[in-house]
Amino acid sequence: MVIITDLELLKFKILNNKYPFYSDSELEEFLEVHETVEKAAYAICRNLASITDVTFGSNSVVSMSKFWLSKAVEFRTPSHGRIPRADEV
């Protein structure tokens, strides 16, 4: 049986091997602040979604905000309670 750490799981969930935006120490801080891997992953994906297009001379990098927002949805915790119907209000 393979035991995976929260840090390794977080790195896997946010595709940190493919897109290494954060160091291990930064990811550990996210885990400490947000308490669970899912909450940390959600916060990281939301942060990455805020990165806009970047231009370096004649080279430009297109924003991947839609990708990171759709990835964040995977980790969003469900709302508490139920939304009342219009005729119940």
C-alpha positions in Angstrom: 0.0 0.0 0.0 1.4 3.4 -1.0 0.9 6.3 1.4 0.7 9.7 -0.1 1.2 12.9 1.8 -1.2 15.8 1.7 1.5 17.8 -0.1 1.9 15.2 -2.8 -1.9 14.9 -3.2 -2.2 18.7 -3.4 0.5 18.8 -6.1 -1.2 16.1 -8.1 -4.7 17.8 -7.8 -3.4 21.2 -9.0 -1.2 19.8 -11.7 1.9 21.2 -10.1 4.2 18.9 -12.0 2.9 20.2 -15.3 2.4 23.8 -14.1 4.9 24.5 -11.3 3.7 27.9 -10.1 4.2 27.2 -6.4 7.1 25.8 -4.3 6.7 23.1 -1.8 6.9 25.6 1.1 4.2 27.8 -0.5 2.0 24.7 -0.9 2.5 23.7 2.7 1.4 27.2 3.7 -1.8 26.8 1.7 -2.4 23.5 3.4 -1.8 25.1 6.8 -4.1 28.0 6.2 -6.9 26.1 4.4 -6.8 23.0 6.6 -7.8 20.5 3.9 -6.3 19.5 0.5 -9.6 20.3 -1.3 -9.9 23.8 0.3 -6.2 24.5 -0.5 -6.6 23.3 -4.1 -9.7 25.5 -4.5 -7.8 28.6 -3.3 -4.8 27.8 -5.5 -6.9 27.4 -8.6 -8.8 30.6 -7.9 -5.4 32.4 -7.5 -4.1 31.0 -10.7 -7.3 32.1 -12.5 -6.5 35.7 -11.6 -3.4 35.6 -13.8 -4.1 37.6 -16.9 -2.4 37.7 -20.3 1.3 38.5 -20.1 3.5 40.0 -22.9 7.3 39.8 -23.1 8.4 41.9 -26.1 6.9 40.0 -29.1 6.0 36.9 -27.0 2.7 36.7 -25.2 1.2 34.1 -22.9 -2.6 33.7 -23.1 -4.5 33.7 -19.8 -5.6 30.2 -18.6 -8.2 31.7 -16.2 -11.1 29.6 -17.7 -9.1 26.4 -17.2 -8.2 27.2 -13.6 -11.8 28.3 -12.7 -13.2 25.1 -14.1 -10.5 23.2 -12.2 -11.5 25.1 -9.0 -15.1 23.8 -9.3 -13.8 20.3 -8.7 -12.7 21.3 -5.2 -15.5 23.7 -4.2 -17.3 22.6 -1.1 -21.1 22.4 -1.4 -23.1 25.2 0.1 -24.7 24.5 3.5 -28.4 24.2 3.6 -30.9 24.1 0.9 -32.1 27.0 -1.3 -35.8 27.6 -0.6 -38.2 27.5 -3.5 -39.9 30.8 -4.5 -43.3 29.7 -3.2 -41.7 28.8 0.2 -40.4 32.3 0.9 
